[in-house]
Structures are given as structure tokens and as C-alpha cells.
Amino acid sequence: MRKFIAVLIFASAFAIPATPQNIQHTGNFSGTVIQRVSSDYLLYLPDEYSEASRELWPLVVFLHGSGERGNDLEKVKVNGPPKLVQEGRDFPFILLSPQCPQKQDFDTETVFSLIEHIVKEYKVDTDRIYVTGLSMGGWATWDLAMAHPDYFAAIAPICGRVNRNYPERAAEIKDLPVWVFHGAMDDIVPILDAARMVNALKNAGSSVKFTIYPTTGHDAWTETYNNPEFYDWLLKQKK
């Protein structure tokens, strides 16, 4: 049975602008705050990956659902590509699977900082970095794309919520290849948000793909991640 090559903890820091603050006395401050972040994650490397080679590899970032939050990385293996790796599946890409802390949602800049760390440490083709996620991770997939619209080669959110103002900003990612998946019978994350975002992207000129499973509830990910056509499409996308 295939194992992940790494079960690691990442720690880094990034700068964020400080907003002016007025406290009791007249005055304000603006500057830069260094925010330190950390994340547990799983990392899978293909068998053919070699530090001695010049070959660069695609990077797929997988973001799990709310049920896999915490500090036990075994939970991350219960769905999606990490589950398939654990079952022995070979993938022709590097797979990064961060874990979201308990009682939190994925923090966009923490995940992005982790991605940048992996790009620096491993042989990643920066023209072929992809993000996909399910449920809470699908929501975070949209967040990453909107925060860094020129960074990724494609995204594939599955049964994820969409922030209310994103359809208004759809033009910001109109050139990004997007494939959205949702179950028509989903009673946890209704399909309406996804449909609105897809329509907004189409109106902005995007070639977005939208797959609706007519008899499926919230679990739109099992069929998606088991489908070889999904990976074929994903890996064909390039910046």
C-alpha cells in the first residue's frame, strides 16, 4: 500500500498591511505586521520524482471538508485524492493536502504561504499548479482563486459555498479554467450558489465547466475524484 512521503508541520510568516488604529488619543499608525502561520499537511511525490532530475512536476492542492479538521492527519486520507493514494493509486503529480485546524475554516493566506513553501522546496512546474477541494475545501478553492487569480493553472471546487460578492467579481477569474461539480439534491450546500457563480463566469466570458449530478446529495466528490477524465482535464491546463 502506498504511503505519503511526508507527514509534516509547516511554519512560516508573511507580511500584511496594518490598518490605522485610533486608541483614546488622537493619532494613527500604518505599517506592516508579520503574521506567523503553521499548517499540518500530507505530501505525496510520484515514484518517478527525483531530486537529481531536472524534471518539473504539476502540483495539485487538495482541500478537505469540515469533517476532516483537527490535528490527526489520518482524517485527511478519508476522501478525495489522499484516499486514493492511501489505497495504492499512482498519480503523475505532486499532491499537497493541508489540514485545517479544529473549529476553523481554511485561512487563504496560510494555505497560499504553504503552497509557496512547497514550490521552493520541491520540483514544481509553476505553470501547472491546481487547486481542488470538497465542501469546506471547495469554498476555500474559490477563496484562493479570487485572492490570487493569476497564480493557478485551474481550479475545481466541489459542492462548495461561494462568497456572496464573488459573482460580482467573476470577471477577475474569467480566464482561469474552472470546472465546478455539485449534486442537484445537496441539502447541506444547496446548488444555487454554485449556479450563480457559474452563470456570472459565463457572462464574463469564461469557458467554465459545470457538472451537476442529478440524483446526488452532498457527496459530489466520490464520483468526481474517481473519474479519470477529471485528472485528464486538470493536467491539460497550463498557464
Secondary structure as GFF3:
##gff-version 3
##sequence-region A 1 239
A	DSSP	beta_strand	6	18	.	.	.	ID=ss1
A	DSSP	beta_strand	31	44	.	.	.	ID=ss2
A	DSSP	beta_strand	57	63	.	.	.	ID=ss3
A	DSSP	three_ten_helix	66	68	.	.	.	ID=ss4
A	DSSP	three_ten_helix	73	78	.	.	.	ID=ss5
A	DSSP	alpha_helix	80	86	.	.	.	ID=ss6
A	DSSP	beta_strand	94	99	.	.	.	ID=ss7
A	DSSP	alpha_helix	108	121	.	.	.	ID=ss8
A	DSSP	beta_strand	124	134	.	.	.	ID=ss9
A	DSSP	alpha_helix	136	147	.	.	.	ID=ss10
A	DSSP	beta_strand	154	158	.	.	.	ID=ss11
A	DSSP	three_ten_helix	167	173	.	.	.	ID=ss12
A	DSSP	beta_strand	179	183	.	.	.	ID=ss13
A	DSSP	alpha_helix	192	203	.	.	.	ID=ss14
A	DSSP	beta_strand	209	213	.	.	.	ID=ss15
A	DSSP	alpha_helix	221	225	.	.	.	ID=ss16
A	DSSP	alpha_helix	228	236	.	.	.	ID=ss17
###
